[in-house]
């Protein structure tokens, strides 16, 4: 089901965050643990909170999501359908001469070995520094979702050809991974994503945001054209309206179901998850930028093409990551 593990990525368990959606409720309740507070997310309108979607990270589902108003939550409700990936701040490494390929592993530690796993990741980061690796290796912890306690390990801003000539030889990388990390890993899943810069509004910066919401999409068979055209017009409208919301779109290239997309919303801290009353709601922004008729057309295309939705929250773990010196 998944592509082979890319060796160049190898590099106390937190209590899971429980999500408590209520069928027909516009609120998603997130019950915190020792690291994260209780909170609730407004989804912008009633949803049928049915079976979970996504490979392993679905938190709620909407068999036929309907786009309505709302600002930041409006964008969530507007786009959502999917199989999860994650990725935070890829845009910082997918601009200029950098590539747009993101290779991402989800690594799940064995029960009771999180401390050893994290210590191994720190040793692995030091090893990359000793090897003078020219490519960053980013680590994110999943702190909300069905895979809470797992980690994403990612190489960002790559060209496909870069994988033919890695900065650190695959054999040496795999050997070090097996020595300091492998014994503590229960499973590994690899996926390859394509950043879509023309329809994104990235935050910029040289490092990923502290936290990120990841919304993943599953598009109905035969509806990818309608979906892509709708999100392209949404992006045009956001640019025309100078909408201050940052978002990044990705398409799954290899390692999962066809028609899978993801959108990333970065957050500097927990307070930034709050709705912004000074930000124009999604539908109002569309109408002002495109006119009522085209705004309705965009919404209709999104609603007809989206099959399901899943979300998660990830935290950038700079202490476990490797960033080469400039």
VEXLONU-310699 format. One record per residue (C-alpha): x, y, z; residue number from 1. Coordinates in steps of 0.1 Angstrom, whole numbers, plus 5000, padded with zeros to 4 digits. Each point is the difference from the previous one (the first is absolute). Example, Ala and Ser with C-alpha at 12.3 -4.5 7.8 and 13.67 -1.06 7.14 Angstrom:
! residues 2
+------+------+------+-----+
!   xx !   yy !   zz ! num !
+------+------+------+-----+
! 5123 ! 4955 ! 5078 !   1 !
! 5014 ! 5034 ! 4993 !   2 !
+------+------+------+-----+
! end
This chain:
! residues 326
+------+------+------+-----+
!   xx !   yy !   zz ! num !
+------+------+------+-----+
! 5000 ! 5000 ! 5000 !   1 !
! 5029 ! 5023 ! 5007 !   2 !
! 5032 ! 5007 ! 4981 !   3 !
! 5033 ! 4986 ! 5013 !   4 !
! 5015 ! 5019 ! 5029 !   5 !
! 5025 ! 5026 ! 4989 !   6 !
! 5031 ! 4994 ! 5020 !   7 !
! 5011 ! 5037 ! 5000 !   8 !
! 4970 ! 5008 ! 5024 !   9 !
! 5010 ! 4975 ! 5027 !  10 !
! 5014 ! 5021 ! 5021 !  11 !
! 4903 ! 4991 ! 5171 !  12 !
! 4972 ! 4995 ! 4974 !  13 !
! 4977 ! 5030 ! 5001 !  14 !
! 4964 ! 4993 ! 5010 !  15 !
! 4979 ! 5001 ! 4968 !  16 !
! 4978 ! 5031 ! 4994 !  17 !
! 4964 ! 4988 ! 4997 !  18 !
! 4977 ! 5016 ! 4975 !  19 !
! 4963 ! 5002 ! 5008 !  20 !
! 4979 ! 5010 ! 4970 !  21 !
! 4963 ! 4999 ! 5004 !  22 !
! 4979 ! 4990 ! 4970 !  23 !
! 4985 ! 5031 ! 4984 !  24 !
! 5019 ! 5024 ! 5022 !  25 !
! 5021 ! 5028 ! 4985 !  26 !
! 5026 ! 4996 ! 5028 !  27 !
! 5029 ! 4975 ! 5002 !  28 !
! 5009 ! 4995 ! 5036 !  29 !
! 5037 ! 4993 ! 5007 !  30 !
! 5006 ! 4986 ! 5035 !  31 !
! 5036 ! 5008 ! 5010 !  32 !
! 5026 ! 4981 ! 5018 !  33 !
! 5030 ! 5010 ! 5021 !  34 !
! 5014 ! 5019 ! 4971 !  35 !
! 4971 ! 5017 ! 4984 !  36 !
! 4969 ! 5018 ! 5013 !  37 !
! 4964 ! 4991 ! 4995 !  38 !
! 4987 ! 5019 ! 4970 !  39 !
! 4973 ! 5000 ! 4974 !  40 !
! 5002 ! 5007 ! 4963 !  41 !
! 4971 ! 5016 ! 4981 !  42 !
! 4995 ! 4983 ! 4967 !  43 !
! 4978 ! 5027 ! 4985 !  44 !
! 4968 ! 4980 ! 4997 !  45 !
! 4984 ! 4966 ! 5009 !  46 !
! 5017 ! 4969 ! 4988 !  47 !
! 4991 ! 4964 ! 5002 !  48 !
! 5028 ! 4987 ! 5023 !  49 !
! 5000 ! 4965 ! 4987 !  50 !
! 5028 ! 4975 ! 4996 !  51 !
! 5035 ! 5011 ! 5001 !  52 !
! 5018 ! 5006 ! 4967 !  53 !
! 5037 ! 5001 ! 4991 !  54 !
! 5027 ! 4974 ! 5000 !  55 !
! 5006 ! 5003 ! 5037 !  56 !
! 4993 ! 5035 ! 5011 !  57 !
! 4963 ! 5009 ! 4994 !  58 !
! 4983 ! 5018 ! 5028 !  59 !
! 4967 ! 5007 ! 4985 !  60 !
! 4983 ! 4994 ! 4966 !  61 !
! 4975 ! 5017 ! 4979 !  62 !
! 4987 ! 4978 ! 4972 !  63 !
! 4988 ! 5031 ! 4981 !  64 !
! 5015 ! 5031 ! 5016 !  65 !
! 4981 ! 5032 ! 4994 !  66 !
! 5019 ! 5033 ! 4997 !  67 !
! 4985 ! 5029 ! 5019 !  68 !
! 5013 ! 5031 ! 5018 !  69 !
! 5026 ! 5004 ! 5027 !  70 !
! 5036 ! 5013 ! 4997 !  71 !
! 5027 ! 4976 ! 5008 !  72 !
! 4976 ! 4973 ! 5007 !  73 !
! 4983 ! 5009 ! 4967 !  74 !
! 5031 ! 4989 ! 4982 !  75 !
! 5000 ! 4968 ! 5018 !  76 !
! 4964 ! 4993 ! 4992 !  77 !
! 5006 ! 5011 ! 4964 !  78 !
! 5027 ! 4975 ! 4993 !  79 !
! 5001 ! 4967 ! 5017 !  80 !
! 5001 ! 4965 ! 4988 !  81 !
! 5027 ! 4975 ! 5005 !  82 !
! 5029 ! 4979 ! 5010 !  83 !
! 5024 ! 5016 ! 5023 !  84 !
! 5035 ! 5011 ! 4996 !  85 !
! 5012 ! 5030 ! 5018 !  86 !
! 5027 ! 5023 ! 4992 !  87 !
! 5006 ! 5034 ! 5015 !  88 !
! 5019 ! 5028 ! 4985 !  89 !
! 5010 ! 4981 ! 4968 !  90 !
! 4996 ! 5032 ! 4981 !  91 !
! 5031 ! 5014 ! 5016 !  92 !
! 5020 ! 4974 ! 4982 !  93 !
! 4979 ! 4997 ! 4968 !  94 !
! 5006 ! 5035 ! 4986 !  95 !
! 5027 ! 5013 ! 4977 !  96 !
! 5023 ! 4973 ! 4986 !  97 !
! 4988 ! 4974 ! 5025 !  98 !
! 4978 ! 4972 ! 4989 !  99 !
! 4964 ! 4994 ! 5010 ! 100 !
! 5002 ! 4963 ! 5010 ! 101 !
! 4995 ! 4992 ! 5037 ! 102 !
! 5009 ! 4965 ! 5011 ! 103 !
! 4985 ! 4992 ! 5033 ! 104 !
! 5002 ! 4970 ! 5024 ! 105 !
! 4975 ! 4994 ! 5028 ! 106 !
! 5019 ! 4981 ! 5027 ! 107 !
! 4982 ! 4985 ! 5029 ! 108 !
! 5021 ! 4991 ! 5031 ! 109 !
! 4994 ! 4967 ! 5018 ! 110 !
! 4978 ! 5003 ! 5031 ! 111 !
! 5020 ! 5014 ! 5029 ! 112 !
! 5031 ! 5009 ! 4980 ! 113 !
! 4992 ! 5037 ! 4991 ! 114 !
! 5029 ! 5013 ! 5022 ! 115 !
! 5025 ! 4976 ! 4984 ! 116 !
! 4987 ! 5009 ! 4965 ! 117 !
! 5004 ! 5037 ! 5006 ! 118 !
! 5035 ! 4995 ! 5014 ! 119 !
! 5008 ! 4980 ! 4969 ! 120 !
! 4987 ! 5028 ! 4978 ! 121 !
! 5022 ! 5025 ! 5018 ! 122 !
! 5030 ! 4977 ! 4994 ! 123 !
! 4990 ! 4997 ! 4964 ! 124 !
! 4998 ! 5038 ! 4996 ! 125 !
! 5035 ! 5003 ! 5014 ! 126 !
! 5012 ! 4973 ! 4976 ! 127 !
! 4986 ! 5020 ! 4970 ! 128 !
! 5019 ! 5030 ! 5013 ! 129 !
! 5033 ! 4979 ! 5002 ! 130 !
! 4994 ! 4989 ! 4964 ! 131 !
! 4995 ! 5036 ! 4989 ! 132 !
! 4966 ! 4990 ! 4984 ! 133 !
! 4989 ! 5028 ! 4977 ! 134 !
! 4963 ! 4992 ! 5003 ! 135 !
! 4978 ! 5008 ! 5030 ! 136 !
! 4982 ! 4971 ! 5017 ! 137 !
! 4968 ! 5012 ! 5018 ! 138 !
! 4982 ! 4982 ! 5028 ! 139 !
! 4964 ! 5007 ! 5010 ! 140 !
! 4981 ! 4984 ! 5029 ! 141 !
! 4963 ! 4992 ! 4994 ! 142 !
! 4982 ! 5014 ! 5030 ! 143 !
! 4963 ! 4997 ! 4989 ! 144 !
! 4986 ! 4972 ! 4979 ! 145 !
! 4997 ! 4963 ! 4999 ! 146 !
! 5038 ! 4997 ! 4997 ! 147 !
! 5007 ! 5023 ! 5029 ! 148 !
! 5035 ! 4990 ! 5013 ! 149 !
! 5014 ! 4992 ! 4965 ! 150 !
! 5025 ! 5022 ! 4982 ! 151 !
! 5004 ! 5014 ! 4965 ! 152 !
! 5036 ! 5000 ! 4987 ! 153 !
! 5003 ! 5020 ! 4968 ! 154 !
! 5023 ! 5012 ! 4973 ! 155 !
! 4985 ! 5031 ! 4984 ! 156 !
! 5006 ! 5021 ! 4968 ! 157 !
! 5015 ! 4971 ! 4980 ! 158 !
! 5002 ! 4992 ! 4963 ! 159 !
! 4995 ! 4964 ! 4991 ! 160 !
! 5035 ! 4999 ! 4987 ! 161 !
! 5013 ! 5009 ! 5034 ! 162 !
! 4991 ! 4965 ! 5012 ! 163 !
! 5025 ! 4985 ! 4975 ! 164 !
! 5029 ! 5019 ! 5017 ! 165 !
! 4992 ! 5005 ! 5037 ! 166 !
! 5023 ! 5022 ! 5021 ! 167 !
! 5005 ! 4970 ! 5023 ! 168 !
! 5003 ! 4965 ! 4984 ! 169 !
! 4969 ! 4980 ! 5006 ! 170 !
! 5019 ! 4970 ! 5013 ! 171 !
! 5018 ! 5021 ! 5027 ! 172 !
! 4968 ! 5017 ! 5009 ! 173 !
! 4981 ! 4967 ! 5005 ! 174 !
! 5028 ! 4986 ! 5020 ! 175 !
! 4999 ! 5029 ! 5025 ! 176 !
! 4962 ! 4999 ! 5001 ! 177 !
! 5001 ! 4963 ! 5009 ! 178 !
! 5026 ! 5006 ! 5027 ! 179 !
! 4984 ! 5029 ! 5019 ! 180 !
! 4963 ! 5000 ! 4991 ! 181 !
! 4988 ! 4968 ! 4982 ! 182 !
! 4996 ! 4979 ! 5031 ! 183 !
! 4974 ! 5024 ! 5014 ! 184 !
! 4978 ! 5003 ! 4969 ! 185 !
! 4968 ! 4980 ! 4996 ! 186 !
! 4992 ! 5010 ! 4964 ! 187 !
! 5009 ! 5024 ! 4972 ! 188 !
! 4979 ! 5013 ! 4972 ! 189 !
! 5014 ! 5021 ! 4971 ! 190 !
! 4982 ! 5024 ! 4977 ! 191 !
! 5011 ! 5025 ! 4973 ! 192 !
! 4982 ! 5033 ! 4997 ! 193 !
! 5001 ! 5028 ! 4975 ! 194 !
! 4998 ! 5036 ! 5013 ! 195 !
! 4976 ! 5021 ! 4978 ! 196 !
! 5016 ! 5035 ! 5002 ! 197 !
! 4977 ! 5017 ! 4975 ! 198 !
! 4969 ! 4995 ! 5021 ! 199 !
! 5016 ! 5004 ! 5034 ! 200 !
! 5005 ! 5030 ! 5022 ! 201 !
! 5029 ! 4990 ! 5022 ! 202 !
! 5011 ! 5017 ! 5031 ! 203 !
! 5037 ! 4999 ! 4990 ! 204 !
! 5029 ! 4999 ! 5024 ! 205 !
! 5029 ! 4976 ! 5003 ! 206 !
! 4985 ! 4975 ! 5025 ! 207 !
! 4966 ! 4984 ! 5003 ! 208 !
! 4974 ! 5015 ! 5023 ! 209 !
! 4998 ! 4988 ! 5036 ! 210 !
! 4966 ! 4984 ! 4994 ! 211 !
! 4981 ! 4992 ! 4969 ! 212 !
! 4965 ! 4988 ! 4992 ! 213 !
! 5000 ! 4974 ! 4972 ! 214 !
! 4968 ! 4995 ! 4981 ! 215 !
! 5001 ! 4971 ! 4976 ! 216 !
! 4977 ! 4994 ! 4971 ! 217 !
! 4985 ! 4971 ! 4981 ! 218 !
! 4986 ! 5011 ! 4966 ! 219 !
! 4973 ! 4980 ! 4983 ! 220 !
! 5010 ! 4979 ! 4970 ! 221 !
! 4998 ! 5020 ! 4968 ! 222 !
! 4997 ! 5033 ! 5019 ! 223 !
! 5037 ! 5011 ! 5003 ! 224 !
! 4996 ! 5025 ! 4972 ! 225 !
! 4971 ! 5017 ! 5017 ! 226 !
! 5018 ! 5000 ! 5033 ! 227 !
! 5032 ! 5014 ! 4986 ! 228 !
! 4982 ! 5027 ! 4981 ! 229 !
! 4980 ! 5010 ! 5031 ! 230 !
! 5030 ! 5003 ! 5022 ! 231 !
! 5019 ! 5019 ! 4973 ! 232 !
! 4972 ! 5026 ! 4999 ! 233 !
! 4999 ! 5001 ! 5037 ! 234 !
! 5037 ! 5008 ! 5000 ! 235 !
! 4994 ! 5027 ! 4974 ! 236 !
! 4973 ! 5015 ! 5021 ! 237 !
! 5021 ! 5000 ! 5032 ! 238 !
! 5028 ! 5017 ! 4982 ! 239 !
! 4978 ! 5026 ! 4984 ! 240 !
! 4983 ! 5007 ! 5034 ! 241 !
! 5034 ! 5000 ! 5018 ! 242 !
! 4985 ! 4975 ! 5024 ! 243 !
! 5025 ! 4997 ! 5029 ! 244 !
! 4994 ! 4963 ! 5006 ! 245 !
! 5031 ! 4978 ! 4993 ! 246 !
! 4995 ! 4966 ! 4984 ! 247 !
! 5020 ! 4975 ! 4980 ! 248 !
! 4986 ! 4973 ! 4977 ! 249 !
! 5016 ! 4967 ! 4992 ! 250 !
! 4991 ! 4971 ! 4977 ! 251 !
! 5010 ! 4964 ! 5008 ! 252 !
! 5022 ! 4986 ! 4973 ! 253 !
! 5009 ! 4965 ! 5013 ! 254 !
! 4993 ! 4979 ! 5031 ! 255 !
! 4962 ! 5002 ! 5003 ! 256 !
! 4966 ! 5004 ! 4984 ! 257 !
! 4997 ! 5020 ! 4967 ! 258 !
! 4981 ! 5032 ! 5004 ! 259 !
! 5015 ! 5009 ! 5034 ! 260 !
! 5008 ! 5036 ! 5009 ! 261 !
! 5010 ! 5018 ! 5031 ! 262 !
! 4999 ! 5036 ! 5012 ! 263 !
! 5022 ! 5013 ! 5028 ! 264 !
! 4991 ! 5029 ! 5023 ! 265 !
! 5030 ! 5012 ! 5021 ! 266 !
! 4997 ! 5014 ! 5036 ! 267 !
! 5027 ! 5017 ! 5021 ! 268 !
! 4983 ! 4989 ! 5033 ! 269 !
! 4968 ! 4986 ! 5014 ! 270 !
! 4984 ! 5035 ! 5003 ! 271 !
! 5003 ! 5003 ! 4962 ! 272 !
! 4974 ! 4972 ! 4996 ! 273 !
! 4973 ! 5024 ! 5010 ! 274 !
! 4977 ! 5014 ! 4973 ! 275 !
! 5011 ! 5034 ! 4988 ! 276 !
! 4970 ! 5024 ! 5002 ! 277 !
! 5018 ! 5025 ! 4978 ! 278 !
! 5005 ! 4975 ! 4971 ! 279 !
! 4973 ! 5000 ! 4974 ! 280 !
! 4980 ! 4968 ! 4999 ! 281 !
! 5008 ! 4975 ! 4972 ! 282 !
! 4967 ! 5004 ! 4981 ! 283 !
! 5000 ! 5038 ! 5003 ! 284 !
! 5036 ! 5001 ! 4987 ! 285 !
! 4991 ! 4978 ! 4970 ! 286 !
! 4969 ! 5022 ! 4992 ! 287 !
! 5019 ! 5033 ! 5002 ! 288 !
! 5029 ! 4987 ! 4979 ! 289 !
! 4981 ! 4980 ! 4974 ! 290 !
! 4964 ! 5011 ! 5001 ! 291 !
! 4971 ! 4980 ! 5013 ! 292 !
! 4994 ! 4977 ! 4970 ! 293 !
! 5036 ! 4989 ! 4998 ! 294 !
! 5004 ! 4997 ! 5037 ! 295 !
! 4970 ! 4977 ! 5001 ! 296 !
! 5015 ! 4980 ! 4971 ! 297 !
! 5033 ! 4995 ! 5019 ! 298 !
! 4981 ! 4988 ! 5031 ! 299 !
! 4978 ! 4976 ! 4979 ! 300 !
! 5031 ! 4985 ! 4984 ! 301 !
! 5016 ! 4995 ! 5034 ! 302 !
! 4969 ! 4984 ! 5015 ! 303 !
! 4995 ! 4977 ! 4970 ! 304 !
! 5036 ! 4988 ! 4998 ! 305 !
! 5009 ! 4995 ! 5037 ! 306 !
! 4992 ! 4965 ! 5014 ! 307 !
! 5015 ! 5002 ! 5036 ! 308 !
! 5021 ! 5019 ! 5024 ! 309 !
! 5026 ! 4993 ! 5028 ! 310 !
! 5021 ! 5023 ! 5021 ! 311 !
! 5029 ! 4999 ! 5024 ! 312 !
! 5023 ! 5023 ! 5019 ! 313 !
! 5038 ! 4997 ! 4998 ! 314 !
! 5028 ! 5017 ! 5020 ! 315 !
! 5034 ! 5008 ! 4985 ! 316 !
! 5027 ! 4983 ! 5021 ! 317 !
! 5030 ! 5021 ! 4993 ! 318 !
! 5019 ! 4982 ! 5028 ! 319 !
! 4997 ! 4967 ! 4979 ! 320 !
! 5006 ! 5016 ! 4966 ! 321 !
! 5032 ! 5006 ! 4980 ! 322 !
! 5004 ! 5034 ! 4983 ! 323 !
! 5034 ! 5005 ! 4984 ! 324 !
! 5020 ! 5031 ! 5008 ! 325 !
! 4998 ! 5028 ! 4974 ! 326 !
+------+------+------+-----+
! end
